[in-house]
Amino acid sequence: MKKIRNFAFWNNPECRTPSDGVPHAPAQTYKKMKTNVAVFFGGRSVEHEISVISAIQAINAFDADKYEIIPVYISKQGRWYTGRNLLDLKNYRNLDRLVAEADEVFMRPEYGDYNLYKADTGFFSRKNQVVASLHVAIPVLHGTNGEDGIFEGLLQTIGIPFAGCDTLSSANGMDKITMKMILRSEGIPVVDYVWFTDNEWNGARDAIVEKIESKLGYPVIVKPANLGSSVGIGTAADRRELVERVNNAAKFSQRIIVEHMVERLKEINCSVLGDADDHRSSVCEEPIKTGKFLSYEDKYMGGSKTGQGMQASEKRIPADLPEEMSEKIRHLAGETFRVLSCHGVSRIDVMIDEKDNSVYVNEINTIPGSLSFYLWEASGISFTELMDRLVALALKRKRATDRKTFTYDQNIFALGGGVKGAKGCKGSKI
């Protein structure tokens, strides 16, 4: 593992002032202050382990001369921890020991407070002790409760600059149903689908099955609407298999989508970097699958043993495609990124029906495994430069957001104006 030299400021006792708890740099460090970047990972998600791998890869890619990196691990129970021991992948074999040897921390949901505080867990603990004062946050949280807009909403509430999609684009990108509705309305090709909730399935199963059979026919592919990494996905060639696959998908999500299955399928991935107004697409890759679709095992199990994550999955880079097809896919990837108002780095997965060379957008991963750094390295951007660009994008968006108006200085209550009173009387005077 690359040596981490990013903790000098964070661990230096001279940088803390006990009276106010706010970090201060010693005199000799003022000449070259670094950007304090918090990398958030783990989380309450079935993709927890993959997030850990992706985050450690990203942390190792940062330029230690420019950044102080503060790892923030979110446990499967939703508690936050930081510490040097979080940087060694071997330590995650025993999660109880891992968190016991780390410091539990939290952030206040208060606008403008970018401090990371130590949780008051001991009798002699100082209240509101600052562990680190952050400048930028980078979420590397895959799946639910991290990639779906929930965590991004917290960051937006605090107002800290962060890289990646905001709450709206994260939620739209994570939910396969909403995403397909938006893309189809904008003329971006997606396969035909039927969607429903688990309650609808339990109450009107026969009607839903008939709708699927009449609109899509067989074979179909069944998916939980808001999970990634191929979790809960299965194919069905008849009614019996359809019922089994939907029942399985309903274990993971309240919303289920059933799609027409492309039988002569070639899956292609392309990453996009930037923001909705200014972005570029990477080279394309062709992941190698062992079954009818790219499974969780295809994506990760080879890399989980080596700590290489998505990088270690079998793939062809660049994909073996005609130049015209590659350009079409890169364009569709960029359009998907733009239409969903994405930010940072995403990976768009498309499908080619080799029967007639039709191309369909399958899904977007707004926080892709390994941050798709291998696609950017193949496109001429190193992993270190990728992390530089993500920090720059976070600060750029913050500057743009701060120029917008969110409130008025005028207080209508102080002016004594007429407002609707607590009892609903129109024009009541204060």
SEZA-924486 format. One record per residue (C-alpha): x, y, z; chain. Coordinates in Angstrom, 1 decimal, decimal comma. Example, Ala and Ser with C-alpha at 12.3 -4.5 7.8 and 13.67 -1.06 7.14 Angstrom:
2
X:Y:Z:c
12,3:-4,5:7,8:A
13,7:-1,1:7,1:A
REM end
This chain:
430
X:Y:Z:c
0,0:0,0:0,0:A
1,2:3,5:-0,9:A
2,5:5,3:2,2:A
0,0:7,8:3,6:A
1,4:11,1:4,7:A
-1,9:13,0:5,0:A
-2,3:13,0:8,7:A
0,4:15,5:9,8:A
-2,0:18,4:10,4:A
-4,9:16,2:11,7:A
-2,8:14,4:14,3:A
-0,5:17,4:15,3:A
-1,4:18,4:18,9:A
0,0:21,9:18,1:A
-2,8:22,4:15,7:A
-5,5:22,2:18,4:A
-6,5:24,9:20,8:A
-8,2:23,4:23,9:A
-10,0:26,7:24,8:A
-12,1:26,7:21,6:A
-11,6:23,3:20,2:A
-10,9:24,7:16,7:A
-7,8:23,4:14,9:A
-5,0:26,0:14,3:A
-1,9:25,4:12,4:A
1,5:26,0:14,1:A
3,4:29,0:12,7:A
5,7:27,0:10,5:A
2,7:25,5:8,6:A
1,2:28,7:7,4:A
3,5:28,8:4,5:A
1,8:25,9:2,8:A
-1,7:25,0:4,0:A
-3,2:22,0:2,6:A
-6,8:21,3:1,6:A
-8,5:19,1:4,2:A
-10,6:16,5:2,4:A
-12,9:14,1:4,2:A
-13,6:10,8:2,3:A
-16,8:9,2:3,5:A
-17,3:5,5:2,9:A
-18,9:2,2:4,2:A
-22,5:2,9:5,1:A
-25,7:1,1:5,6:A
-25,8:-0,7:2,3:A
-25,4:-4,1:0,8:A
-22,4:-2,6:-1,1:A
-20,6:-1,7:2,1:A
-17,5:-3,7:1,5:A
-17,1:-2,4:-2,1:A
-17,3:1,1:-0,8:A
-14,4:0,5:1,6:A
-12,3:-0,8:-1,3:A
-13,1:2,2:-3,5:A
-12,5:4,7:-0,8:A
-9,0:3,3:0,2:A
-8,1:3,3:-3,5:A
-9,2:7,0:-3,7:A
-7,3:8,0:-0,5:A
-4,1:6,4:-1,8:A
-4,5:8,4:-5,1:A
-4,5:11,8:-3,5:A
-1,4:14,0:-3,7:A
-0,1:14,0:-0,1:A
1,7:17,3:-0,7:A
-1,6:19,1:-1,5:A
-4,2:17,4:0,7:A
-4,8:16,3:4,3:A
-7,1:13,3:4,0:A
-9,5:12,5:6,8:A
-11,1:9,0:6,4:A
-14,7:8,8:7,7:A
-15,9:5,3:7,9:A
-19,7:4,8:8,4:A
-20,4:1,4:10,0:A
-23,2:-1,0:9,0:A
-25,1:0,4:12,0:A
-24,7:4,0:10,7:A
-22,1:5,3:13,2:A
-19,2:7,4:12,0:A
-15,5:6,7:12,8:A
-12,1:8,1:11,9:A
-8,6:7,1:12,5:A
-5,4:5,9:10,9:A
-6,4:2,2:11,3:A
-9,2:2,7:8,7:A
-6,6:2,9:5,9:A
-5,5:-0,7:6,2:A
-7,9:-3,1:4,4:A
-6,8:-6,0:6,5:A
-8,3:-4,3:9,6:A
-11,8:-4,7:8,1:A
-11,7:-8,5:8,7:A
-12,7:-7,7:12,3:A
-15,2:-4,8:12,3:A
-15,7:-4,8:16,1:A
-12,0:-4,3:16,6:A
-11,8:-1,8:13,8:A
-14,3:0,6:15,3:A
-13,0:0,0:18,9:A
-9,6:1,3:17,8:A
-11,0:4,3:15,9:A
-12,5:7,5:17,1:A
-16,3:7,9:16,9:A
-17,2:11,3:15,3:A
-20,1:13,3:14,0:A
-20,9:16,5:12,1:A
-23,6:19,0:13,2:A
-26,5:19,5:10,8:A
-25,7:23,2:11,0:A
-25,1:25,4:7,9:A
-21,5:26,5:7,7:A
-20,1:24,2:10,4:A
-17,6:22,1:8,5:A
-16,0:20,6:11,7:A
-15,8:17,0:12,4:A
-16,4:16,5:16,2:A
-15,4:13,7:18,5:A
-18,4:11,9:19,9:A
-18,7:12,3:23,7:A
-18,3:8,7:24,6:A
-16,1:8,8:27,7:A
-16,4:10,4:31,2:A
-13,5:12,7:30,7:A
-14,2:13,5:27,0:A
-14,3:17,2:26,1:A
-17,6:18,3:24,8:A
-17,6:19,4:21,1:A
-13,9:18,5:20,7:A
-13,0:19,2:17,0:A
-11,1:16,3:15,4:A
-10,7:18,1:12,1:A
-11,9:21,2:10,3:A
-12,9:20,2:6,8:A
-12,8:22,0:3,5:A
-14,2:19,5:1,1:A
-16,1:16,2:1,4:A
-15,9:13,3:-1,1:A
-18,6:10,6:-0,7:A
-17,5:7,2:-1,8:A
-20,7:5,5:-0,6:A
-22,2:2,9:-3,0:A
-25,9:2,0:-3,0:A
-28,6:2,8:-0,5:A
-28,2:5,5:2,2:A
-25,2:6,9:0,4:A
-25,6:7,0:-3,4:A
-29,3:7,7:-3,4:A
-29,3:11,3:-2,2:A
-29,8:10,7:1,5:A
-26,2:11,5:2,5:A
-25,9:14,2:-0,1:A
-28,9:15,9:1,5:A
-27,0:16,1:4,8:A
-23,9:17,6:3,1:A
-26,2:20,2:1,3:A
-27,8:21,0:4,7:A
-24,4:21,7:6,2:A
-23,3:23,6:3,0:A
-19,9:22,0:2,8:A
-18,4:21,7:-0,7:A
-18,6:18,1:-1,9:A
-17,9:16,2:-5,1:A
-20,5:14,2:-6,8:A
-24,2:14,4:-7,6:A
-26,5:16,5:-5,4:A
-29,6:15,1:-3,7:A
-31,9:15,4:-6,7:A
-29,6:13,9:-9,3:A
-28,4:11,2:-6,9:A
-32,0:10,1:-6,2:A
-33,0:10,1:-9,8:A
-29,9:8,2:-10,9:A
-30,3:5,6:-8,2:A
-33,9:4,8:-8,8:A
-34,1:2,8:-12,0:A
-37,8:3,6:-12,6:A
-37,5:7,4:-12,2:A
-34,2:7,4:-14,2:A
-35,8:5,6:-17,2:A
-38,9:7,9:-17,1:A
-36,6:11,0:-17,3:A
-34,4:9,5:-20,0:A
-37,2:8,3:-22,2:A
-38,9:11,7:-21,9:A
-35,7:13,3:-23,2:A
-35,4:10,9:-26,2:A
-32,6:8,8:-24,7:A
-33,3:5,1:-25,6:A
-34,2:2,7:-22,8:A
-35,7:-0,8:-23,0:A
-39,5:-1,3:-22,4:A
-40,4:-2,0:-18,8:A
-43,2:-2,4:-16,2:A
-42,8:-1,2:-12,7:A
-44,8:-1,7:-9,5:A
-44,5:-1,7:-5,7:A
-44,2:-4,7:-3,4:A
-47,6:-3,9:-1,9:A
-49,1:-3,8:-5,4:A
-47,5:-7,2:-6,1:A
-48,9:-8,7:-3,0:A
-52,4:-7,4:-3,7:A
-52,7:-7,7:-7,5:A
-50,1:-10,3:-8,5:A
-52,1:-11,9:-11,3:A
-52,9:-8,6:-13,0:A
-49,3:-7,5:-12,8:A
-48,1:-10,8:-14,3:A
-50,6:-10,4:-17,2:A
-49,4:-6,9:-17,8:A
-45,8:-8,0:-18,0:A
-46,6:-10,9:-20,3:A
-48,7:-8,8:-22,7:A
-46,3:-5,8:-22,8:A
-42,9:-7,5:-22,6:A
-43,3:-11,2:-23,1:A
-40,5:-13,5:-22,1:A
-37,6:-13,5:-21,3:A
-37,5:-10,6:-18,8:A
-35,1:-9,3:-16,2:A
-36,3:-8,4:-12,7:A
-34,6:-5,8:-10,6:A
-35,0:-3,9:-7,3:A
-35,5:-0,3:-8,3:A
-32,9:1,3:-6,1:A
-29,9:-1,1:-5,7:A
-26,7:-1,3:-7,6:A
-24,0:-4,0:-8,1:A
-26,5:-6,4:-9,6:A
-27,9:-7,2:-6,1:A
-31,4:-8,9:-6,2:A
-31,4:-9,1:-10,0:A
-32,6:-12,2:-11,8:A
-33,9:-13,4:-15,2:A
-37,2:-15,1:-15,9:A
-38,2:-17,2:-19,0:A
-41,7:-18,1:-17,8:A
-44,4:-17,3:-15,2:A
-43,0:-19,5:-12,5:A
-39,5:-17,9:-12,7:A
-41,1:-14,4:-12,9:A
-42,9:-14,9:-9,6:A
-39,7:-16,3:-7,9:A
-37,5:-13,4:-9,2:A
-40,0:-10,7:-8,1:A
-40,4:-12,2:-4,7:A
-36,6:-12,2:-4,3:A
-36,3:-8,6:-5,6:A
-39,0:-7,5:-3,1:A
-36,7:-8,5:-0,3:A
-34,4:-5,6:-1,2:A
-36,7:-2,9:-2,4:A
-40,3:-1,6:-2,2:A
-40,2:-0,7:-5,9:A
-39,5:-3,4:-8,5:A
-38,9:-3,0:-12,2:A
-39,3:-5,7:-14,9:A
-37,6:-5,1:-18,2:A
-37,6:-6,6:-21,6:A
-34,4:-8,7:-21,7:A
-32,0:-8,2:-24,6:A
-31,0:-11,7:-25,5:A
-28,1:-11,0:-27,9:A
-26,6:-8,7:-25,3:A
-23,3:-6,8:-25,3:A
-22,8:-4,7:-22,2:A
-20,6:-1,6:-22,5:A
-19,6:1,0:-19,8:A
-18,5:4,5:-20,2:A
-17,6:7,1:-17,5:A
-18,3:10,8:-17,5:A
-16,5:13,5:-15,6:A
-17,5:17,1:-14,9:A
-20,8:18,7:-14,4:A
-24,0:19,0:-16,5:A
-22,7:22,0:-18,4:A
-19,1:21,0:-18,9:A
-18,2:17,3:-19,1:A
-16,3:14,7:-21,1:A
-16,7:11,0:-21,7:A
-14,0:8,3:-21,2:A
-13,1:5,5:-23,5:A
-15,6:2,6:-23,4:A
-15,1:-0,8:-21,7:A
-16,7:-4,2:-22,2:A
-17,0:-6,0:-18,9:A
-16,8:-9,8:-19,2:A
-19,8:-11,6:-17,7:A
-20,1:-15,3:-16,8:A
-23,9:-15,6:-17,2:A
-26,8:-13,8:-18,9:A
-26,0:-10,5:-17,2:A
-23,1:-9,0:-15,2:A
-23,4:-10,4:-11,7:A
-22,1:-9,1:-8,3:A
-19,5:-11,9:-8,5:A
-18,4:-10,8:-12,0:A
-18,0:-7,2:-10,8:A
-16,4:-7,6:-7,4:A
-15,5:-11,1:-6,0:A
-12,2:-11,3:-7,8:A
-11,2:-7,9:-6,6:A
-12,5:-8,2:-3,1:A
-9,8:-10,7:-2,3:A
-7,1:-8,5:-3,5:A
-8,5:-5,1:-2,5:A
-8,8:-4,0:-6,1:A
-12,6:-3,9:-6,3:A
-14,1:-3,0:-9,7:A
-10,7:-2,5:-11,2:A
-10,0:-6,3:-10,9:A
-13,1:-7,4:-12,8:A
-12,5:-8,9:-16,2:A
-12,9:-6,3:-19,0:A
-11,7:-5,1:-22,3:A
-10,4:-1,5:-22,4:A
-11,0:0,0:-24,8:A
-14,0:-2,1:-25,9:A
-13,8:-3,9:-29,2:A
-16,2:-1,7:-31,1:A
-16,3:0,2:-34,4:A
-15,4:3,9:-33,9:A
-18,9:5,0:-34,9:A
-20,5:2,8:-32,2:A
-18,0:4,0:-29,6:A
-18,7:7,6:-30,3:A
-22,5:7,0:-30,2:A
-22,1:5,4:-26,8:A
-19,9:8,1:-25,5:A
-22,5:10,7:-26,7:A
-25,4:8,8:-25,0:A
-23,3:8,6:-21,8:A
-22,7:12,4:-21,8:A
-26,4:13,1:-22,5:A
-27,5:10,8:-19,7:A
-25,1:12,7:-17,4:A
-26,4:16,1:-18,6:A
-30,1:15,2:-18,5:A
-29,9:13,9:-14,9:A
-27,9:17,1:-13,9:A
-25,0:14,9:-12,7:A
-21,7:16,1:-11,1:A
-18,3:14,6:-10,4:A
-17,6:11,2:-11,9:A
-20,3:8,7:-12,9:A
-20,4:5,5:-15,0:A
-23,1:4,9:-17,5:A
-23,9:1,3:-18,5:A
-25,4:0,7:-21,9:A
-26,6:-2,4:-23,7:A
-26,1:-3,2:-27,4:A
-28,7:-5,6:-29,0:A
-26,4:-7,4:-31,4:A
-29,5:-8,5:-33,3:A
-29,8:-5,1:-34,9:A
-27,1:-3,0:-33,1:A
-29,7:-1,0:-31,2:A
-28,2:0,8:-28,2:A
-30,0:1,4:-24,9:A
-29,0:3,1:-21,7:A
-29,3:0,6:-18,9:A
-28,3:2,6:-15,8:A
-26,1:5,3:-14,3:A
-23,8:4,7:-11,3:A
-23,4:8,2:-9,7:A
-20,6:6,9:-7,4:A
-19,1:4,1:-9,5:A
-16,9:1,3:-8,1:A
-13,3:2,3:-7,9:A
-14,6:5,7:-9,1:A
-14,0:4,3:-12,6:A
-10,3:5,5:-12,4:A
-9,2:2,7:-14,7:A
-11,4:4,2:-17,5:A
-9,8:7,6:-16,9:A
-6,3:6,2:-16,9:A
-7,1:4,7:-20,3:A
-8,3:8,1:-21,3:A
-5,2:10,0:-20,3:A
-6,2:11,2:-16,8:A
-4,3:9,6:-13,9:A
-6,1:8,6:-10,6:A
-4,3:11,4:-8,8:A
-5,5:14,0:-11,4:A
-9,0:12,5:-11,2:A
-9,1:13,3:-7,5:A
-7,7:16,8:-8,1:A
-10,6:17,4:-10,6:A
-13,2:16,1:-8,1:A
-12,0:18,6:-5,4:A
-11,9:21,4:-8,0:A
-15,5:20,5:-9,1:A
-16,7:20,6:-5,5:A
-15,3:24,1:-4,9:A
-16,6:25,3:-8,3:A
-20,1:24,2:-7,5:A
-19,9:25,8:-4,0:A
-19,0:29,1:-5,6:A
-21,9:28,9:-8,0:A
-24,3:27,9:-5,3:A
-23,3:30,8:-3,0:A
-24,2:33,2:-5,8:A
-27,8:32,2:-5,7:A
-30,6:33,7:-3,5:A
-32,1:31,3:-0,9:A
-33,7:33,8:1,6:A
-34,6:37,5:2,0:A
-33,1:39,7:4,7:A
-36,5:41,3:5,2:A
-38,5:39,8:8,1:A
-42,3:40,1:7,4:A
-43,1:39,4:11,0:A
-41,0:42,4:12,2:A
-42,9:44,6:9,6:A
-46,2:43,8:11,2:A
-47,7:42,6:7,9:A
-50,8:40,5:7,6:A
-50,1:36,8:7,6:A
-52,3:33,8:8,0:A
-52,6:33,1:11,7:A
-52,3:29,9:13,6:A
-56,1:29,5:13,4:A
-56,1:30,1:9,7:A
-57,6:33,7:9,9:A
-56,5:35,4:6,7:A
-54,8:38,7:7,2:A
-54,3:38,3:11,0:A
-52,0:41,0:12,4:A
-48,9:40,1:14,4:A
REM end
